[in-house]
Amino acid sequence: QVRLVESGGGSVQAGGSLRLSCAVSGYTYSRNCMGWFRQAPGNEREGVAVVWPGGGSTSYADSVKGRFTISQDNTKNTVYLQMSSLKPEDTAMYYCGALYRCGLWARYVSYWGQGTQVTVSS
C-alpha cells in the first residue's frame, strides 16, 4: 500500500523558514519523480518543486526559485522541502506527490499525501 505522510507545516512570520518532510512507504520513489504541490482556498493546485530520480535534476515554480529547495534522503525514504524567506503568498496547504510523469503539473501525480498547512503572516 502506497502511503505518503507530510509533516513540518505550521505558522511563521514573513521572512521565516520551514522544512517540510514527506515519509514514503510502499513505493520506490528513487525510481520516480517526487514533488511538492500547494493549494490555497479557491485556487487550483499548483506545482512547487519536483525532483527527478536520483536527485540529479530539479524543477521549481518561478515564484519559489532561490527560496525553496527540494531534496531526498534515500536511507530514510523521505523527501524534503526546505522553505526560506517565506512570504504571505506562500500560505497554502502543501501536498507531497508521487508522479508517473515528471513535471510541475498536478495531473501527473499518482499518489497524494494528506497535506500539511503552511501559514505565513506579515
N, C-alpha and C positions, 0 to 999 in steps of 0.2 A: 504494500500500500504506500503510495507516494504521499509524503507529508512535508510541508514547508511551514515553519513556525517562526514568525518575526518577533523581535523584541528590541528594546532600546529607545522607543519613542518617548516623548514627554513634552513638557513646556519649557521654552527657553526664551531669553531676551534676544532681540536682534543683535547680530554680531557674534552670537554664541555658537557652540558646536554640539553635535550629537553623533553617536555611532550606532547605526542600526545593524542588527545581526539577523541572519536567516539560516536556521538549522534545517538541513535537508536529510531526509531518510527515504529509503525505498526507491532511490533514483540515482543514477550515475551522472551526477552533474558535471563531472570533469570531462565528459564526452559531449556535452551540450552547452549551449549558451544559457546563462543565467542573467536575470535582470531585475532592476528596481523600477517600479511604476508608482505614480501617485494620482490621487483624485480628490479634488475639493468639491464640496457640495454644489450641485448644479452644473458641474463641468464634466468633460469626458476624461477617462483615464488616459494619462499620458506617460510616455516613456521618459525615464530619468537617466538611467545608465544601464549598459549591457556589457558583459564580459564574455569573450569568446573562449572555447575550450582551451585549456592550458594557461589561460590568463595572459597570453601574449598580446592580445588586442582588446581594446575597449572603445566604447562609443558613448557620448554624453549629449544630452539636450543642451542647446546653446545657452539656455537660461542658467545652467548649473556648472558650465565649464570653468575650471580653475578653482571651484569651491568644493565640489564633491569628488570623491574617489571610490570606485568600486574595486573590491579585491576578494580573493578566495583563500581559505586555509583548508587545503585538501586533507590534512591529517585530522581535522575536526569536522569535515563535511559542512562547512559554514561559509556563507557569502556575507560580506560586509558592505556597508555604505557609510563612509566617513563624510560627514557634512560639516562644513566650516563656513564662517561668515554668513550665517543664516539670516534670511530676510523674511518679513511678514508674508510675502507672496509665496514662500515655501510651505506655508501652512497647508496641510492636506493629510489624508490617510495614505500611508505608504505601504505598498504591497510588493512582496517578493514573487517572482515568477520564473518557472522553468519553461524555456521556449523550444518549440520544434523547428523553428526557423529563426535565424538571428536578425535582430533589428529592433529599433525603438518603437515597436508597434504592439499594442496590447493584444491584437488579434492573433499574434504569433505565439501567445502563451498557452501552454497545455495544462499547467498546474499552477494554482494560486495559493498563497498563504492567506491567513485571515486578516492581515493588515495590522499596522501599528500607527497610532496617531502622533503627528508632529505638529505642535503649535508654537508659532514664533510671534512674540509680542513686540511692539515698538516702544 
